[in-house]
Amino acid sequence: MNKVCLALVPGLALLLVAGPGEAAERLEPEPALAARAPASAASGAQLALQQGLLGVRWRVKELLGAPLGPAAGGARAPHLEFDATHLRLSGSGGCNRLMGSVALDGQRILFKRVITTMMSCPQGMAQERSLIEALGQVQRWHLEDRTLMLLNWQQQVLVKLVRE
């Protein structure tokens, strides 16, 4: 079960979601990645940049094996963007904006401190929660042509995205 922590910032409410076995309060990097030399993180980011993962807007095409249809009721299409300079995640779950940090080490990718705004939308909230929970389980990335697959350790595709 995921842990949820509410963080209030003047004028903005944020939601911090932590995956199974992860403390919502922890703000330090994952020990396995933090222990690696900075060159490893730099080479992971360089590989991701060279292969076209970073600096691109990715639209969520499938979530947990189910294709996503067009956004309904004025909702935004769920999408993710990875900032190459600061290794930051931004995007939308379909209703709320989301942001967080990205740790890269070769084909390994971890999303940390993923937070969202807390607007309530008439449709798509369950899908948005599923996307955020799936991001907490992602361990690896794989890119084929214009399709990005975010996988768990069992190589199951959790999120499939297409380059816009």
C-alpha positions in Angstrom: 0.0 0.0 0.0 1.3 3.4 -0.9 1.9 6.1 1.7 0.6 9.6 1.1 1.9 12.8 2.7 0.4 16.2 2.2 2.8 19.1 1.9 1.4 22.6 2.0 3.3 25.3 0.2 1.8 28.9 0.3 -0.8 29.0 -2.5 -0.3 25.4 -3.5 -1.1 22.0 -2.0 1.2 19.2 -3.0 0.8 15.4 -2.6 3.8 13.2 -1.9 3.3 9.6 -2.8 5.7 6.8 -1.8 5.6 3.3 -3.2 5.4 0.1 -1.2 8.1 -0.3 1.4 9.1 3.3 0.9 8.7 6.1 3.5 6.8 9.1 2.3 9.0 11.3 4.5 12.3 10.2 3.2 13.9 12.9 1.0 17.4 11.3 0.6 18.3 9.6 -2.7 18.0 5.8 -2.9 21.1 4.3 -1.1 22.0 2.1 -4.1 22.2 5.1 -6.4 23.6 7.5 -3.9 26.5 5.2 -3.2 27.6 5.2 -6.8 30.2 7.6 -8.1 29.0 10.8 -9.7 30.4 9.6 -12.9 28.0 6.7 -13.0 25.0 9.0 -12.6 26.5 11.3 -15.3 27.0 8.4 -17.6 23.4 7.2 -17.0 22.1 10.7 -17.9 24.4 10.9 -20.9 23.1 7.5 -22.2 19.5 8.6 -21.7 20.2 11.9 -23.5 22.0 10.2 -26.4 19.1 7.7 -26.8 16.5 10.5 -26.8 14.9 9.9 -23.4 15.6 13.4 -21.9 14.4 16.7 -23.1 11.3 15.2 -24.8 7.6 15.3 -24.1 6.2 11.8 -23.7 2.4 11.1 -23.9 1.1 8.1 -21.9 -0.2 5.6 -24.4 -0.8 2.6 -22.1 -0.9 2.2 -18.3 -0.6 -1.3 -16.8 -1.3 -2.9 -20.1 -4.5 -0.9 -20.8 -4.6 1.6 -23.6 -5.5 5.2 -22.7 -8.2 6.9 -24.8 -8.4 10.6 -25.5 -8.7 12.9 -22.5 -12.4 13.6 -21.7 -14.1 16.6 -20.1 -11.4 19.1 -20.7 -8.7 16.9 -19.0 -5.2 17.0 -20.2 -3.7 14.0 -21.8 -1.3 12.3 -19.3 2.3 13.1 -20.2 5.8 13.2 -18.8 8.8 15.3 -19.5 12.4 14.7 -18.3 14.6 17.7 -17.9 18.1 16.8 -19.1 19.9 19.6 -17.1 18.4 19.0 -13.7 17.2 15.4 -14.0 13.7 16.4 -13.1 10.3 14.9 -14.0 7.3 17.1 -14.9 4.0 16.5 -16.6 0.4 15.8 -15.9 -1.5 12.8 -14.7 -4.5 14.0 -16.7 -5.9 16.3 -14.1 -3.1 17.4 -11.8 0.4 18.6 -12.6 3.1 16.3 -11.3 6.8 16.8 -10.7 9.7 14.9 -9.1 13.3 13.9 -9.5 14.8 11.2 -11.7 17.8 9.0 -10.9 19.5 7.3 -13.9 22.1 4.6 -13.9 22.4 3.1 -17.4 19.0 1.6 -18.2 18.0 1.9 -14.6 15.6 4.7 -13.7 14.0 5.7 -10.4 11.4 8.4 -9.8 11.8 10.0 -6.4 9.7 12.5 -4.5 6.9 12.5 -7.1 4.4 15.1 -6.0 1.2 16.4 -7.6 -1.1 19.4 -7.3 -4.4 18.4 -5.6 -7.2 19.5 -7.9 -10.3 17.4 -8.1 -11.5 16.4 -11.5 -14.8 14.8 -12.4 -13.0 12.1 -14.4 -9.7 10.4 -14.5 -8.6 10.5 -10.9 -8.3 6.7 -10.5 -6.2 6.6 -13.7 -4.0 9.4 -12.4 -3.5 7.6 -9.1 -2.6 4.4 -11.0 0.0 6.3 -13.0 1.7 7.8 -9.9 1.7 4.4 -8.2 3.2 2.8 -11.4 6.0 5.4 -11.5 6.8 4.3 -7.9 7.4 0.8 -9.1 9.5 1.6 -12.2 13.0 0.3 -12.2 14.1 0.3 -15.8 13.5 2.1 -19.1 13.6 0.8 -22.7 13.3 2.9 -25.9 12.2 1.5 -29.2 11.8 4.1 -32.0 9.3 6.7 -30.7 8.0 4.4 -27.8 9.3 4.6 -24.3 8.6 1.7 -22.0 8.9 2.0 -18.2 9.4 -1.5 -16.6 9.6 -3.1 -13.2 12.4 -5.6 -12.2 10.4 -8.4 -13.8 10.6 -6.6 -17.1 6.8 -6.0 -17.2 5.8 -2.8 -19.0 4.1 -0.6 -16.4 3.8 2.5 -18.6 4.1 2.9 -22.3 4.7 6.4 -23.7 5.0 7.8 -27.2 7.1 10.8 -28.2 5.1 13.8 -29.1 
